[in-house]
Amino acid sequence: MAKSKSLKAKRAKPVPTQPRRHNIMEVARAANVSVATVSRTLAMPEVVSPETRDRVQEAIRRLGYTPNVQARNLRTARTNIIVALVPDISNPFFAEVIRGIEQVAHQNGYSVLLGDTQHSRDREQTYADLLGTRQADGLITLLPHIPRIATSGRLPIVNACEYVQDKTITSVYVDNIGAARDATAYLLMLGHRAIAFMTGPMSSPISVDRSLGYEKALTAAGIKRNRKLTVEGDFSAESAIRGMESLFSRGERFTAVFCSNDEMAFGAIRAIKSRGLRVPEDVSVVGFDDIRFGRYWDPPLTTVAQPMADLGREAMNMLIEILTDADVPPSKRILPTQLIVRGSAAPPRPT
């Protein structure tokens, strides 16, 4: 009878660990330059100064960086066209954001195709389909949602100004809660207690946040929010005029109005004056955005200044990061705001 052989358990061989793959953001930090500069050095080294080019190439060598293979292969099929979607180009706020996008796009060899959706989902989809059919390289959307795009893999999309909850989407925006709280707190500091509030469309996350900031300031001052003093608008001057007329016709008493954007602030001022009242002597008005016309208004508008051009520049830089290296993780960036004090707000008249 043959002897049975004992089998020794095979010891699993350790799997060699792969060295961590560095991304373009780390190269930029190591070279003390922007991601866009690294992208230009890789794609168009002749347009970068020799000193900067040497610094970037040294960082690439030191980190052992290699561009994502998929992204590099797609480079030859690129159109160098970016689509920027805006809901209403007649709004001066969006014009300034687009200016910032254009500036960075031009510096990096991209052209911008502007898609004025006019709040139409069909128009929005027509432009978004350009990305799915590879007729455009990337998309910057200034909308509170992301269009449907029929393509696989990570989408080269950046959401700007508005924002979405989707953690896979890169976004750049401002702290709307904090900014609205500061604007309302300023009116409270002046002595106002009955402050009306003109919201944007409440389907928009930024409108919800600005409403929350307004309420937080009231709560911090020990004032319960009076819902009768809140009127929903749509970011247009016309909606603010209708909202103010509603407040007046119902006999609501207030000494100040905080509006969720400057266009509505302009409409509110017009409605106040049409009632024979003065701004700020009878009613103070504060806006949000700091579009150019506000400083020349009568009276000049006190408002929250958003860094409009910076929002556009940052959005384009973030999109270039994704296009250059598909492994760059999604990120959310918040830019600062500033309360600009002008002549449309003052202490309430003594009663």
C-alpha positions in Angstrom: 0.0 0.0 0.0 1.4 3.3 -1.0 2.2 5.8 1.7 0.0 8.9 1.6 2.0 12.0 1.1 1.4 14.9 3.5 0.7 18.2 1.8 2.3 21.3 3.2 0.1 24.4 3.2 1.3 26.8 0.6 2.2 30.1 2.1 0.7 32.9 0.1 3.4 35.1 -1.5 3.1 38.8 -0.6 1.6 40.9 -3.4 4.1 43.6 -4.3 2.6 47.0 -3.6 2.3 49.4 -6.4 3.8 52.8 -5.9 1.2 55.5 -5.3 0.4 57.4 -8.5 0.8 61.2 -8.1 -1.7 63.5 -9.7 -1.4 66.8 -11.4 -2.4 68.8 -8.3 0.5 67.4 -6.4 2.9 68.4 -9.3 1.5 71.9 -9.2 2.0 72.2 -5.5 5.6 70.8 -5.7 6.4 73.3 -8.5 4.6 76.2 -6.8 2.4 76.9 -9.9 -1.2 76.5 -10.8 -2.6 73.3 -12.3 -3.3 75.2 -15.5 0.4 76.0 -15.8 1.3 72.3 -15.4 -1.3 71.6 -18.1 0.3 74.2 -20.4 3.8 72.8 -19.8 2.7 69.4 -20.8 0.6 70.4 -23.8 2.3 73.6 -25.1 5.7 73.9 -23.4 6.7 76.6 -25.9 4.3 79.1 -24.3 5.7 78.7 -20.8 8.7 80.6 -19.6 11.9 78.6 -19.4 12.2 79.1 -15.7 8.7 77.9 -15.0 9.0 75.1 -17.5 12.2 73.8 -15.8 10.5 74.0 -12.4 7.5 72.0 -13.5 9.6 69.4 -15.3 11.8 69.0 -12.2 8.6 68.4 -10.1 7.4 65.8 -12.6 10.7 64.0 -12.5 10.9 64.1 -8.7 7.4 62.8 -8.2 7.6 60.3 -11.1 4.3 61.8 -12.5 2.8 60.4 -15.7 -0.5 61.7 -17.1 -3.5 59.4 -16.9 -3.3 57.1 -19.9 -7.0 57.4 -20.8 -6.9 61.2 -20.6 -3.7 61.3 -22.6 -5.1 59.1 -25.4 -8.2 61.3 -25.5 -6.1 64.4 -26.0 -5.6 63.8 -29.7 -9.4 63.6 -30.2 -10.2 66.8 -28.4 -12.0 69.7 -29.9 -10.6 72.4 -27.5 -14.2 73.6 -27.1 -15.9 74.1 -23.7 -19.7 74.5 -23.3 -20.8 77.0 -20.6 -24.5 76.8 -19.7 -26.2 79.8 -18.2 -29.9 80.2 -17.3 -30.2 83.8 -18.4 -27.4 85.7 -20.1 -29.3 89.0 -19.8 -28.4 88.9 -16.1 -25.2 90.9 -15.6 -24.1 88.5 -12.9 -23.7 85.6 -15.4 -21.9 87.9 -17.9 -19.1 88.6 -15.4 -18.8 84.8 -14.6 -18.5 84.0 -18.3 -15.8 86.7 -18.6 -13.7 84.8 -16.1 -14.3 81.5 -17.8 -13.3 83.0 -21.1 -10.1 84.5 -19.7 -8.7 81.2 -18.5 -10.0 79.2 -21.5 -8.2 81.6 -23.9 -5.0 81.3 -22.0 -5.1 77.5 -22.2 -6.1 77.2 -25.9 -9.8 76.5 -25.4 -12.8 78.2 -27.0 -16.1 78.7 -25.1 -19.5 77.9 -26.6 -22.1 79.8 -24.6 -25.4 78.0 -24.1 -28.1 80.4 -22.9 -30.7 77.9 -21.8 -33.4 80.6 -21.0 -34.6 78.2 -18.3 -35.5 75.6 -20.9 -34.6 72.0 -20.2 -34.8 71.2 -24.0 -32.3 74.0 -24.9 -30.1 72.8 -22.0 -30.1 69.2 -23.2 -29.2 70.3 -26.8 -26.0 71.9 -25.5 -25.2 69.1 -23.1 -25.5 66.5 -25.8 -22.4 68.1 -27.4 -20.4 66.6 -24.6 -21.9 63.2 -25.0 -21.2 63.1 -28.7 -17.6 64.3 -28.2 -18.3 67.6 -30.0 -17.0 69.4 -26.9 -14.4 68.5 -24.3 -16.0 69.7 -21.1 -19.0 71.5 -19.6 -19.3 74.3 -17.0 -22.9 74.6 -15.8 -24.2 77.6 -13.9 -27.4 75.7 -13.2 -28.7 74.1 -9.9 -28.6 70.6 -11.5 -26.5 68.5 -13.9 -27.9 67.7 -17.4 -28.3 64.1 -18.5 -25.3 63.1 -20.6 -25.1 59.7 -22.4 -21.5 58.7 -21.9 -19.5 56.4 -19.7 -16.8 57.2 -17.2 -16.2 60.4 -15.2 -17.8 63.4 -16.9 -15.6 66.5 -17.4 -18.1 68.8 -15.7 -17.8 71.7 -13.2 -20.8 73.2 -11.5 -20.3 76.9 -10.7 -22.2 79.6 -8.6 -25.1 77.2 -8.0 -24.2 73.8 -6.6 -25.5 70.3 -6.5 -25.3 67.7 -3.6 -23.7 65.1 -5.9 -20.2 64.4 -4.3 -18.9 63.2 -7.7 -19.4 66.7 -9.3 -16.7 69.3 -8.8 -18.2 72.7 -7.8 -17.2 76.2 -6.9 -19.5 78.7 -5.2 -19.8 81.0 -2.2 -21.0 80.5 1.4 -24.6 81.7 0.7 -25.8 81.0 4.3 -23.0 83.0 5.8 -23.3 85.9 3.3 -27.0 86.2 3.8 -26.6 86.1 7.5 -24.0 88.9 7.4 -26.3 91.1 5.2 -29.2 90.6 7.5 -27.0 91.1 10.6 -25.9 94.5 9.1 -29.5 95.7 8.9 -30.1 94.5 12.4 -27.0 96.4 13.6 -28.5 99.5 12.0 -31.5 99.1 14.2 -34.0 97.4 11.9 -36.3 94.8 13.4 -39.0 94.3 10.8 -36.9 93.1 7.8 -38.7 91.8 4.7 -37.0 89.2 2.6 -37.2 88.6 -1.2 -36.1 85.1 -2.0 -35.0 83.6 -5.3 -36.9 80.6 -6.6 -37.0 78.1 -3.8 -36.2 75.2 -6.2 -32.6 76.6 -6.2 -30.2 75.4 -3.4 -28.7 78.9 -3.2 -32.1 80.4 -2.6 -32.7 77.9 0.2 -29.4 78.8 1.7 -29.9 82.5 1.6 -33.2 82.1 3.2 -31.6 80.1 6.0 -28.9 82.7 6.5 -31.5 85.4 6.8 -33.3 83.3 9.4 -30.1 82.6 11.3 -29.4 86.3 11.7 -32.9 87.0 13.0 -32.6 84.1 15.5 -29.2 85.2 16.7 -30.8 88.6 17.4 -33.7 87.0 19.3 -36.2 87.8 16.6 -38.8 85.2 15.5 -39.1 85.1 11.7 -42.3 86.6 10.4 -43.2 84.4 7.3 -45.6 87.1 6.1 -42.5 89.3 5.4 -41.0 86.7 3.0 -41.9 86.8 -0.7 -40.6 84.4 -3.3 -39.2 85.9 -6.5 -37.3 84.5 -9.5 -34.2 86.7 -9.5 -35.8 89.2 -11.8 -36.6 92.9 -11.1 -40.2 92.3 -12.3 -40.7 89.6 -9.7 -39.4 91.9 -6.9 -41.9 94.6 -8.0 -44.7 92.1 -7.8 -43.5 90.9 -4.4 -43.2 94.4 -3.0 -46.7 95.3 -4.2 -48.0 92.2 -2.5 -46.4 93.3 0.8 -47.8 96.8 0.5 -51.3 95.7 -0.5 -51.5 93.4 2.5 -50.5 96.2 4.8 -47.3 94.6 6.1 -45.1 96.8 8.1 -41.3 96.7 7.6 -38.4 99.2 7.6 -35.9 97.2 5.4 -35.8 94.7 2.6 -33.1 92.1 2.0 -33.2 90.8 -1.6 -31.5 87.6 -2.8 -29.9 89.4 -5.8 -29.3 92.9 -7.1 -31.8 92.8 -9.9 -34.6 92.1 -7.3 -33.1 94.9 -5.2 -33.5 97.3 -8.1 -37.1 96.2 -8.6 -37.8 96.6 -4.8 -36.4 100.2 -4.9 -38.6 101.1 -7.8 -41.7 99.7 -6.1 -40.8 101.5 -2.9 -40.4 104.8 -4.7 -43.7 104.3 -6.7 -45.4 104.4 -3.3 -44.0 107.8 -2.6 -41.5 106.4 -0.1 -37.8 107.1 0.0 -34.8 104.8 0.1 -33.2 104.6 2.7 -35.0 107.2 4.7 -38.3 105.2 4.8 -37.1 101.7 3.7 -33.6 100.4 3.5 -32.6 97.9 0.8 -29.8 95.4 0.6 -29.0 93.2 -2.4 -26.7 90.3 -3.3 -24.1 90.0 -6.1 -22.6 93.5 -6.6 -23.2 93.8 -10.3 -21.8 96.9 -11.9 -25.0 98.9 -12.1 -25.5 98.8 -8.4 -22.8 101.4 -7.6 -24.5 103.8 -10.0 -28.1 103.2 -8.8 -30.1 105.9 -7.0 -29.2 105.4 -4.2 -26.1 103.3 -4.7 -26.8 99.8 -3.6 -25.6 98.2 -0.4 -25.0 94.6 -1.3 -23.1 91.3 -0.9 -20.3 91.2 -3.4 -19.7 87.8 -5.0 -16.3 87.3 -6.8 -18.0 86.8 -10.1 -15.0 86.7 -12.4 -13.1 84.6 -9.9 -15.9 82.1 -9.9 -15.6 81.8 -13.6 -11.8 81.6 -13.6 -11.8 79.0 -10.8 -14.4 76.9 -12.6 -12.3 76.8 -15.8 -9.2 76.0 -13.9 -11.0 73.1 -12.2 -12.2 71.8 -15.5 -8.7 71.9 -16.9 -7.6 69.9 -13.9 -10.1 67.2 -14.8 -9.3 67.3 -18.5 -5.6 67.0 -17.8 -5.7 64.3 -15.2 -8.9 62.2 -14.9 -7.7 60.9 -11.5 -8.0 64.3 -9.9 -10.6 63.7 -7.1 -13.9 65.8 -7.2 -13.7 68.8 -5.0 -15.9 71.6 -3.6 -14.3 75.1 -3.4 -15.9 78.0 -1.6 -14.8 81.6 -2.5 -15.2 84.5 -0.1 -17.8 87.3 -0.2 -17.8 90.8 1.1 -20.5 93.1 2.3 -20.3 96.4 0.3 -21.9 99.3 2.2 -23.3 102.1 0.1 -26.2 104.5 0.4 -29.3 102.3 0.2 -29.3 101.2 3.8 -29.5 103.4 6.9 -30.9 103.3 10.5 -34.7 103.3 10.6 -36.5 106.6 11.3 -37.3 107.1 15.0 -40.9 106.3 15.8 
